[in-house]
Amino acid sequence: MASLVVLKPRLGDGDASVQLPIRIGRVEAAAISMGVDNSTHTRPMTHDLMQSVIGQLGASLGNVTITNVEGTTFYAQLRLVAATGEDVYVDARPSDAIALAVRMHAPIFASNEVLSTAALPDFGSVERDERAREAEAFHEFVENLSPEDFSTKGLQG
């Protein structure tokens, strides 16, 4: 059974209506959830191990970017900042990248191409626009009514 991660802009960053849904497995969802909840275990999980290795090497996780989507498959990249300050890019599954990002408090980005291909529309905005169009059409209809439109001729029997 699959789970869904929905990435949204941070408050104040970009268009708040943008939502990027990414389907992931249950195990991957649990790993992300444990990172969000700061859950601790007696033994480190794989993402905890990665966090520890990155830290022990004097590096940090600069950010995660969802770089591409092909059909329903997403691709991600970690931007590690080495102790020397050099950027090192590592390909990763989005679920692993997100699980690591939440543990290391790193930002998660998506390329414009991914957003234009896979982002969900803001259904609330679509609904508001449709209501506004309907109200405008009704207003125009009412404005164009004439007294003859209310004639009862032909209705009397």
NORHUZI-V802804 format. One record per residue. N is the residue number from 1. OMEGA is omega in whole degrees, 0 to 359 (999 if undefined). BURIAL is 1 if it has 16 or more other ideal C-beta (glycine too) atoms within 10 Angstrom, else 0. Layout:
N;OMEGA;BURIAL
N;OMEGA;BURIAL
This chain:
1;183;0
2;173;0
3;182;1
4;171;0
5;178;1
6;179;0
7;179;1
8;177;0
9;174;0
10;180;0
11;179;0
12;180;0
13;172;0
14;182;0
15;184;0
16;182;0
17;183;0
18;177;1
19;179;1
20;179;1
21;177;0
22;180;1
23;179;0
24;179;1
25;180;0
26;181;0
27;179;0
28;177;1
29;179;1
30;179;0
31;178;1
32;180;1
33;179;0
34;177;1
35;178;1
36;182;0
37;185;0
38;178;0
39;176;0
40;180;0
41;180;0
42;177;0
43;182;0
44;174;0
45;182;1
46;182;0
47;175;1
48;177;1
49;179;0
50;179;1
51;181;1
52;180;0
53;180;0
54;179;1
55;180;0
56;177;0
57;180;0
58;181;0
59;175;1
60;176;0
61;180;1
62;178;1
63;174;1
64;176;1
65;171;1
66;193;1
67;187;1
68;172;1
69;175;1
70;187;0
71;178;0
72;181;0
73;179;0
74;178;1
75;182;1
76;179;1
77;174;1
78;170;1
79;177;1
80;176;1
81;183;1
82;179;0
83;179;0
84;183;0
85;180;0
86;175;0
87;177;0
88;182;0
89;182;0
90;177;0
91;182;0
92;170;1
93;179;1
94;182;1
95;178;1
96;180;1
97;179;1
98;179;1
99;178;1
100;181;1
101;181;1
102;177;1
103;185;1
104;178;1
105;179;0
106;179;1
107;178;0
108;180;1
109;172;1
110;179;1
111;178;0
112;179;0
113;179;0
114;180;1
115;181;1
116;181;0
117;194;0
118;182;1
119;177;1
120;174;0
121;175;0
122;185;0
123;176;0
124;179;0
125;178;0
126;180;0
127;178;0
128;179;0
129;180;0
130;177;0
131;179;0
132;178;0
133;179;0
134;179;0
135;179;0
136;179;0
137;178;0
138;179;0
139;179;0
140;178;0
141;181;0
142;180;0
143;184;0
144;177;0
145;176;0
146;179;0
147;180;0
148;179;0
149;181;0
150;182;0
151;178;0
152;177;0
153;179;0
154;178;0
155;181;0
156;186;0
157;999;0
